[in-house]
Amino acid sequence: MNDEKELVDRLSRGEAGAFQELVERNKRKVYYLALDIVGNHADAEDISQEVFIKIYRAFKTFKREAKLGSWLYRVTVNASIDHLRRKSALPETSQSDLFGNDDRVLALASGEFGSDPARKAEGQLMQRQIDKALQKISAQERSVFVMRHYHDLPLKDIAEAMNVSIGSVKSYLFRGLKKIQKELAGGGTNPSTEVGHE
């Protein structure tokens, strides 16, 4: 954390090399988050460049008490969602109170395939199906799902990155998960149980 504060101080002073260090430290994180949201390598590279240009231009508006990492996540998520909107990928979904959990989906989304080769092959196939299903949910739901299950961020950090309440994060997460379950079940229903929160 002191490392981050020192980097912010150097950026604030306009120190040569500080911005390059920011890029080097965070370029993989930004790229992979964008890739997980938009699902396309070329688009993720474009978004990464866009994110760092935005950060460079807007650094003077950065609030010193905020976390630099959360700000980077927020700019990346917003740039990814804007990109999807520009491509007219997904309309905003309507509000619904669908809560659900499927341990199989969550385990596979986390890459927990185990050491058994057959289970691993099945897991990789399921992962491709999850990736396909992710393309069919709203950009906000996808962003929350990706940050939670691929990047292992706490709900509080996701809320900060998306500039929404923890309640909204939970709502996006459960709606997205329910839709993914439905997609994986071929449009049918899946038995589900309510999941605990942080």
Secondary structure, 3 states (H helix, E strand, C coil): CHHHHHHHHHHHCCCCCHHHHHHHHHHHHHHHHHHHHHCCHHHHHHHHHHHHHHHHHHHHHCCCCCCHHHHHHHHHHHHHHHHHHHCCCCCCCCCCCCCCCCHHHHHHHCCCCCCCHHHHHHHHHHHHHHHHHHCCCCHHHHHHHHHHHHCCCCHHHHHHHHCCCHHHHHHHHHHHHHHHHHHHCCCCCCCCCCCCCC
